[in-house]
Amino acid sequence: MITTITVFIPLLGAILVLFMPDDARLVRYAAMAVAAVPLVLALYIYFAYGSDLGAASLTQELNWIPSLDIGYRVGLDGLGFGMFFLTALLTLIAVVASWDIQENSRQYFAMLFLAELGMLGVFAAQDLILFYVFFEITLIPMYLMVGIWGDENRRQAAIKFFIYTFLGSTTMLAGFLAFGVLAETFSIESLNAGGGLGRTAQIAIAAPILFGLLVKVPAVPLHSWLLDVYVSSPTSTNVVLSGILPKLGTYGLIKIALPLLPQGVEPFLPIVAGLGVVNIVYGAFVAFLQPDLKALVAYSSIGTLGFILLGAASADPVGMNGAVLQQVTHGLYSALLFVLVGVIASRTGTRRISELGGLASRMPWAGGLLALGALAAMGLPGLAIFVSEFMSIMGGYTTFPLAGILASLGIILSAMYLLYMLARVIFGPIEKPAYEEVTDAGPLEMAAVVPLAVLLVLLGILPGILIGVQQPAVEAVVTVLGGG
């Protein structure tokens, strides 16, 4: 029951903020209070049930369409709990970082909470149709958040986002329907290991499901919607867009495609691993060419998502654990960098790397945290990304040696463009006299980034606090795939 309560608290929050007086300050404080509730509940679940996420009190099942065995089935396991927690955390961070939302704040926070409802639901759903319903719930709120509150290119970006993701999710639904009808159930637990279907049927079903999930990630070359959306979105929307939304795709791959269709995905695993490597290398090369700081972070995000694809495709215990952990660590660093880009742009009036420089002397806290985020993104030992990327590469090398080698080279490329960015943005002389007057990040902005920085360090030093939770579920998936 507690899982259901956590999932639907944002819906109550959306209704609450819509009916509040039109006082931006009051609405923002109320939104913070609402956003804190799922986070507190997620923390309670971790400390009370971290060693037993399958406890009956965390699951709920109600018949929805008995004739098709479709039901409201929710629960938590190690594959989804990290993202369940991160969704609650980043939604609160997004509320705190909403300083650039000046108009219609009630409607904005209502859309944010509806998106949170969908994202929490995805990571808790234990039924294919329920998974799809929650998956789609995120679409309209995110479309509106980009299309209404974005920059001057917002409409084009929002339409592109809608078309790509709707096409992907509709294709995925076709696979779900075929799977459920043939297996005579839509229960994820009952469908484990193929639901009794043969290899040919599994391959035919896996293809549309994988396509839909890879669009959501997005895997190159299905990524062309991403840059416009990231660059056009407000800072707080970027937190959710980069930190959570792509993981609906990677989580679907790990939770649904791999364990439910083991024979069906087997022929596609080398392709998924290859796409992961393409993401890593392509993201690094293109990031190097970006004149816009926000675009650089966007392509950096694409690159590090590739490690999740590589680790998941490896079907190796180490690689799979790395992929599941990378979902969380990627969300932490990308959200941190996007918020800091927003802070820098608000102070200097530009995101162009060539026009920035020497900001560390005027913005030591923001500059220092930007350096921390960049070091995390390049996989510096002692920070969380190092652990998850190292595990993903080791697992990938075990199954696909060439892919593992190329992925490790991607880390070197990442270090090159991120160090170049730091040298141009925060070090060296101050480029413009006007920057002598800029102020450092304030208390509200620090409140949005410090928790992310702390978690990047904490998970880098003590990764076992999450790996211990996800390990049993990862081993179950690997066993189904024949790697255990």
N, C-alpha and C positions, 0 to 999 in steps of 0.2 A: 504493500500500500504506500510505503514511503516513496517508492520510485514514482508512482503515479502522481503523488502530491508534488514532488520536485518538478516533474515534467510540466504540470499544469499551473503551477504558481505564476509563471510568466503570462498566461492568458488572463488571470485575474488582475495582474499588474497592468496589462494593456487596457483593460476596461477601466481600471481605477484612474490611470493618467488621462484618459480621454474625457472623463467627467470632472476633472479637477478644474479649479479656476485658472484662467489664462495668465498665470504668474510664472514666468520662466524659472525663477530661482526656486520657488516652491515645488514646481514640477520636477526640476532636476534633483532636488533632495529626495522627493518621493520616489523617483525612479531609482536612485541609489539604494534606498531602503528595500524596494522590491527586488532589485537585482542581487542584493546581499542574501536574500532568503535561500534561493537554490544553492548558492555557494556554501552556506552554513550547513544545509542538509547534505550536500555532497561530502563535506568534511566529516560530518557525523557518520555517514555510511562508510567512509574509509576507516575511521578509527574503530567503529563498532563491528563492521562486517568485512574489513579488508582481507581477512584470511578465509572468508566463507561468503563470497558474493552470490552464491547460489541459494542462500537462506530463503526460506519460504516467505519471510516478511518483506523481501525485496521483489517478489514476483507477484503477478496478478494475471488472471486469465478469465475472460468473459466471452461467451459465444456471441458472435456478430452475425455471421451468415452460416448457420450450421450445415446446410446442404453442401457447401463447398469447403467446410472446415476452415472458415476464416474467422479469426477471433481477435479480440483485444488482448494481446499477450505481451506483457512487458516484464523485464527483468534485467539484471546486470551481470556482466562477467568481466574477466580480465582484459578481453579484447577491446571493450568499449568504455570501461570505467575511467581510464585516463582522459579520454576525450569528453566524457560526461562531466568530469570535474573541470576540465579546461574550458568547456562551453560556459559553465556557470561563472568561472573566473573572468574570462574575456568579455562576457556581457557586462559585468560590473565595471571592468576597465573601460569598455566602450562608453558607458554612461559617464564615467569620470572624465574621459577624454572628449566629451561632446561640446567643448568650448566653442567650436566653429559652427554649431547649430544655433543660429540666431532667430530663426522664424519657425513657427508651427512646431515647437518642441514637443507638445503633447502628442501630436500625430507621429512625430519621429520616434519617440520612445515607445509608443504603441506598436509601431512596425518592428522596432528592435526586439520587443518582447515576443511578438508573434514569431519572428525568426528564431528566437531562442527556444520557444516551444517546439518548433519543428526539429531543431538540431538536437535538443535533449531527447526528443522522441526517437530520432533515428538511432541514437546510441543505446536506447533501452528497448527498442522494438524486438519482439521475438516471433513475428509473423510477417511474411513477405508483403502482404497487402498493407499492413499497418506501417511497415518500413517505408513503402512507397508513398503512403499518405503523408507521413511526417516529412519525407524527402521533398515532396512537392509543396508542403506548407511553407518552406523557406523561400520558395521562388518569388511569389508576389511581394512579400515585404522587402526582400533584397532589391528587387526591381524598382520598387518605389523609393527606397532609401537612396539608390544611385540616381534615379531619374528625376527626383524632386529636389534633393538636397546636394547634388553634386555640382561640378563646375559648369562652365559654358558648353562643354561637350557631353553633358550628362545624358541627354536623350538618346543620342546615337549609341553611347556606351551601354545604356540600360537595355535598349532594344536588342543589341547584339548579345548581351548576356542572356536575355530571355530566350531568344531563338536557339542559341546553342544549347543551353541547359535544358530547355523544354524538349528539344529534339532528343537529347541524350536520355532524359528520364523516361520519355515515351517509349523509346526503343528498349530500355531496361524493363519497363512494365510488360512489354510484349513477351520478353523472356520469362518474367515472373509468372504471368498468366499461363503460358505453356507448361511451365514446370509444375505449378500447383494443380492444374487440371489433369495432367498426365499422372502425377503422383497421388492425386485425390486428397491433398491437404496443402495448406499454406503455412503450417507450423514449421518454423525453422528447426526446432528440435527434431521433429519427425522426418524432415527432409535431409538430415545429416547423412553424408556419404552417398548422396545421389537419390535418395528416396525410392530405391528399387529400380531406377531407370538404367538402361543399358548405355554403353559408351557412345554410340552414335547419337542417341537422343540427348545425352548430356552435352555433347559438343555443339549440337544445333541450338540448345538452350543457352549454353555459356557464351556463345558469340555475341548476341545482342546485349546480354547483361554486362559483359566486359566492355563493350563499346560505350554503353551509357555511363558506366562508372568512370572510364578513362576520360570522357568529355568533362566530367565534373572535376577531375583532379587539378588541372587538365594536363594530359600527356601531349607532348609535342608529337604530331602536328595539329592537335585538336585544341590548341591554346590561343588562337588568334583573338578570342573575345577578352582575354584576361587583361592585357595591358591597358586598353581603353577604360575598362571598368575600374582597375586599381588607381589609375592616374586621375580619373574624374571623380572619385568618391571622396566624401569627407573623411577626416582622420578616424573618427570613431567607427565609421562603416568599414574602413580598411582593417581595423582590428579584427572584426568578425569575418570579413571576406578572406583575409589571408590566413588567419589563425584557425578557423573552424571549417569554413565552407568546403575547401578542397578535400578535407578529411572525410566528408560524407562519401566521396568516391573511393578513397583508399580504404576506409573502414568497410565499405560494402565489398570490396575485393577480398579483404581478410576475413570478414565475418560470414559472407554469403557465397561468393563465387568459389573460393578455394575449398572450404570444408563441405559445402553442399553439392558441388559438382566436381569432385576430384578428378574423375576421368575426362570430364568435359574441358576443364581448363588446362590439362596436361599439355596438349599440343600448342597452347598459346603462351605457356610460361616463358619460353625463350624470347618470344616477341615482347612480352611485358618487361622482362629484364632488359632487353635491348632498348625499349622506349625509356626505361629508367635511366640508362646510360646517356641516351640522347638528351633527355631533360637536363642531366647534370652538366654535360659538356656544352650543349647549346645555350643553356641558361647563363653559364659563366662567360662564354664568348660574347653573347649579345649584351649582357650586363656591362661588360667593359666598354661598349660603344655608346652607352646611354649618357646624354648630356644632362638629363633630369635626375635628381637624386631619388625621387619617388619611383621612377621607372627602373632605376638600377636595383632598388630593393625588390620591386616586383619580379624582375628576372632572376634575382637571387633566390626568391621564393620558389620559382619554377624549378630551378636547379636542385635545391635541397629536397623538393618533393620526389625527385628521381630516386633518392636513396630508399624511400618507402617502397616504391615499385620494385627496385632491385631486391631488397630484403624479403619482401613478400613472395616474389617469384622464385626465390631460391628454395623454398620448401624445406629450409634448414632451420633447426631450432635456434641457433644463434642469429641467423639472418632475420627470421620471423620476429624474434624478440626485439631486434634492432628496429625493424619496420614499425612495430606497434609503439615503441618508445619514441621513435622519430616523429610520429604524428604529434606527440605532445611537445617535444623540444622544438620542432619547427614552428609550432604555434606560438611558443613563448618568444623566440627570437624575432620572428617576423612582426608580431604585434609590437614588440619593443621598438624595432627600427621604424615602423610606420608612424608610431606616436612621436618619436623623436624628430622624424622628418617634418611632421606637422608643427612641432614646436619651433624648429629652425626656420621653416617657411613663414610662420606667423611673426617671428622677430625680424627677419631680414627682408621679407617681401619677395623672396625668390627661392626656387628649388634648383636653379641651374648651377651645376658643380663648378663651372668656370667662373662664376660670379661670387662664389663663397671662398673662404680661406681665413685661417687664423682665428676661428671662432672659439677655440679652447681658452684663449686668454680672456674673452668676455663672457663665455658660457661654459665654465669649467665642469659643472655638473652634467649639463646636456651633452657636452663634448665627450666627457669621460664615459657616460653611459652609451653614447653612440659607438665609441671605441669598443666597449664591452660587447655590445650587440654584434658588431662586425667580427670581433675575435671569436665569438660564439659561432657565427655563421660559417667561418672558415674552419671550424672544428678544432679549436685550440684545446689541448688536454687540460682537464680541470673544469671545463664547462660542459653543459649537458649534451650539446650537439656532437661533441667528440665521441661520447659513449655510443650513442645511437647510430651515428654514421660508421664508426669502426665495426660495430656488430653487423650492420647491413652489408658492408663491404666484405667482411669475413665470410658471412653466409653466402653472399653472391659469388665470391671466389670459389667456395667449395663446390657449388653447382655449375657455375658459368665462369671459369677462370679468366677468360678474356674480358668479360663484363666487369669482373672485380678489379682487374688491373686498370681499365679505362676509368672506372669510377674513382679510384684512388688518385688518378691524374687530375680528375675534376676538382679535387680538394686543392691541388696546387694552383689551378686556374682561379679558383675562388679566392684564394689568398692574394693573388696578384691584383685582381680588380678591387677587392675590398681594402687592401693596403693603399692602393692608388687613390681610392675615394677618401680615405682618412687623411692622406697627405694633402689632398686638395681642399678638404672641407674644414678640418679643425686645426691643422698645423700650418706652419709658415706665417708669412706676414698677413695682416688684415688687408683684404682686397679693396675695401671701400671705406672712406672716412666715416660714413654713416654707421658702420658696424661698431665704431668705438662707443656708440651710445646704447647698443643692444643690451638687454638684461638676460640673466640666466633663467632657466626653468623655475617657475614658481611652485609653491606648495601643492596646488591642485595638479599641476603637470607631473611633479615628482611622485605624487600619489598614484598616478597612472602607470609609471614606468618602474619604480623601485620594486614592487612585488614581482614583476617579471624578471628583473635582474637577479633578485634574490633566489628565485626558483631555478634560473639557469645555473647559478653557482651551486645551489643545494643538490640538484639532480646530477651535476657534474661530479660532485664529491661522493654523494650517496645515491647512486642510481637504483640501488636495491629497494628503495622505498616504493618504487613503481614496478620494477621488474619482478619483485616478489609477488605482487598482486596479479600481474598478467601471465606469469609463468605457467600455471596449470592450464589455462585456456589455450595458450600458444602450443603447449605440448599436445593437447587434444587435436588441434588443427594439423600439426605436423604428422601425428599418427595417422589421421585420415588420409593425408597425402602420401603416406608410405615412407616418410622420412624419419619416423620415430623408432 
